[in-house]
Amino acid sequence: MTAEFVVVDDAMGSELARLDKVLDGAPLHFRERARWQALRNAHLDTAAFLEAYALGKADVRDTYASGTIFRILTGWNLQKTRCYGDAIAKLESQHADSPPVNLEPPE
């Protein structure tokens, strides 16, 4: 088994800092969502997954983060993981009276 790593430039660092500055004081989760969307747009899915995962753990009722986790795991062909199942369950329980579904990292 071999692994391939691609070193990316630090252009995203300045973009993320810009988003942090522009969205300072914005409503809850705007900053986090903007960060992982920018990371996905830059094809940095692992970083986007980690941002969305952190947002999902911070607010277990945030189905928007679950949708991103779902799309990333689908792209990675990880449909048989517990994290994928938890993201699906969370997306399906979007009602305010539904119990929260906790996301766990992929196994």
C-alpha positions as CSV (number, residue, x, y, z in Angstrom):
1,M,0.0,0.0,0.0
2,T,1.3,3.4,-0.9
3,A,0.0,6.9,0.1
4,E,0.3,10.0,-1.9
5,F,0.5,13.4,-0.2
6,V,0.1,16.7,-1.9
7,V,1.5,19.7,-0.2
8,V,-0.7,22.7,-0.7
9,D,0.4,26.3,-0.6
10,D,-0.6,28.6,2.2
11,A,-3.1,30.5,0.1
12,M,-6.0,29.0,2.1
13,G,-4.4,30.4,5.3
14,S,-4.9,33.9,4.1
15,E,-8.4,33.1,2.8
16,L,-9.5,31.6,6.1
17,A,-8.1,34.6,8.0
18,R,-10.0,36.9,5.6
19,L,-13.2,35.0,6.3
20,D,-12.6,35.1,10.1
21,K,-12.1,38.9,9.8
22,V,-15.1,39.5,7.6
23,L,-17.4,37.3,9.6
24,D,-16.3,38.5,13.0
25,G,-19.5,39.1,15.1
26,A,-21.7,37.3,12.5
27,P,-24.5,35.1,13.7
28,L,-23.7,31.7,15.1
29,H,-21.9,29.3,12.8
30,F,-21.6,31.6,9.8
31,R,-17.8,31.6,10.2
32,E,-17.5,27.9,10.5
33,R,-19.8,27.2,7.5
34,A,-17.9,29.7,5.4
35,R,-14.6,28.1,6.4
36,W,-15.5,24.6,5.4
37,Q,-17.2,25.7,2.2
38,A,-14.0,27.5,1.2
39,L,-12.0,24.4,2.0
40,R,-14.3,22.2,-0.1
41,N,-14.1,24.7,-3.0
42,A,-10.3,24.3,-2.8
43,H,-10.7,20.5,-2.9
44,L,-9.3,20.2,0.7
45,D,-12.0,17.7,1.7
46,T,-10.2,16.4,4.8
47,A,-9.9,19.9,6.2
48,A,-13.5,20.6,5.3
49,F,-14.6,17.4,7.0
50,L,-12.8,18.3,10.2
51,E,-14.4,21.8,10.2
52,A,-17.8,20.4,9.5
53,Y,-17.3,17.7,12.1
54,A,-16.3,20.3,14.7
55,L,-19.4,22.3,13.9
56,G,-21.6,19.2,14.1
57,K,-20.1,18.4,17.6
58,A,-20.6,22.0,18.7
59,D,-24.3,22.0,17.7
60,V,-25.7,18.5,17.4
61,R,-28.9,19.8,15.8
62,D,-27.0,21.4,12.9
63,T,-28.1,19.3,9.9
64,Y,-26.2,21.6,7.5
65,A,-22.9,20.3,8.8
66,S,-24.2,16.7,8.6
67,G,-25.0,17.2,5.0
68,T,-21.4,18.3,4.3
69,I,-20.1,15.3,6.2
70,F,-22.5,13.0,4.3
71,R,-21.3,14.4,0.9
72,I,-17.6,14.1,1.8
73,L,-17.9,10.6,3.1
74,T,-19.8,9.6,0.0
75,G,-17.0,11.0,-2.1
76,W,-14.6,8.9,-0.1
77,N,-16.7,5.8,-0.6
78,L,-17.2,5.4,3.2
79,Q,-21.0,4.7,3.1
80,K,-20.5,1.7,5.4
81,T,-19.1,3.6,8.3
82,R,-20.9,4.5,11.5
83,C,-20.2,8.2,10.9
84,Y,-22.0,8.0,7.5
85,G,-25.0,6.3,9.1
86,D,-25.0,8.9,11.9
87,A,-25.0,11.7,9.3
88,I,-27.9,10.1,7.4
89,A,-29.8,9.7,10.7
90,K,-29.2,13.3,11.6
91,L,-30.4,14.5,8.2
92,E,-33.5,12.5,8.5
93,S,-34.3,13.8,12.0
94,Q,-34.5,17.5,11.2
95,H,-37.5,18.2,13.4
96,A,-36.8,20.3,16.5
97,D,-38.4,17.7,18.8
98,S,-36.2,14.9,17.5
99,P,-33.4,13.7,19.8
100,P,-30.0,14.9,18.7
101,V,-27.7,12.4,16.8
102,N,-24.1,12.5,17.8
103,L,-21.5,12.2,15.0
104,E,-18.5,10.0,15.5
105,P,-15.4,10.1,13.3
106,P,-15.1,7.4,10.6
107,E,-13.6,4.1,11.7
